[in-house]
Amino acid sequence: MFNTIGNAVFFIGDCTLFVGEVIRLGIKEKPSLHEIAEQTWRVSMQSLSTTALAGFFVGAIMTVQFTMQIQQFGALGYLGGLSTSGTIREIGPLLIAFMLSGKVGAFTSAELGTMKVTEQLDAIRCLGSSPIREIILPRYIAIILSSFFLLAIGLLMSIGGGLLLGMFFSGINHEEYLRHIPTIVAWPSILIGLFKCLVFSIILASICTYRGYTTTGGAKGVGLAVVNTAVATMIGIVIADWLTSYICEALQSYFLGV
């Protein structure tokens, strides 16, 4: 148990120092906008269909679950607002981030890990350049941008999935489903969902680039880096979800007096 805690503390500290170095280089030296745009486009296009499909079914699942709970009270008119609120504030960002951690995170970790064990990063260093600036920084920024974009797209698709299942499963027309969304899903709910998307994307970018950059042990090490990336990212996302939920609810209560 103590070894596990020690390893976790070491990982958090080392990853924090790594991210600090990436941020320092990003502030000190201007990154290549062309490389960032290219990486952002590549990551977004690779994961767009998966994220959209996941978001669609997240919204559909939430609609089915809320239907079974509220139909006995004759409150199906509020189905759209309740389902959309729960999806945007909590379930949507969490489940979609899990999908991205297995796709974007694992792919990036494997790519960087392969570059590390085949000494491509060392070759960049031998040429007098920094692999963090040339390779890591553009990917770090691109993953944050693309993951935030993909999470937002997934949340929009979840509304469509909930609407479709509301019509075919719950027997409610689309106008009735959409009518109570503005009354229940206020701007604080949307901002909370987007804030969680941003936090999750930063965690994903930090862990996958760190794990890839510190890979050792050849092909076996690359496989271990991918597995460790997936596990660490999911644990980090769950912990961040709890923290952001607590903080956002406290801020909302303080400023709105709720």
GITANOR-V602302 format. One record per helix or strand of 2 or more residues. SS is the DSSP state (2 for helix, 1 for strand). FROM is the first residue (numbers start at 1). TO is the last residue. If there is no record, write none. Layout:
ss,from,to
SS,FROM,TO
SS,FROM,TO
This chain:
ss,from,to
2,2,28
2,33,73
2,76,117
2,120,126
2,131,168
2,174,179
2,181,184
2,187,213
2,218,256
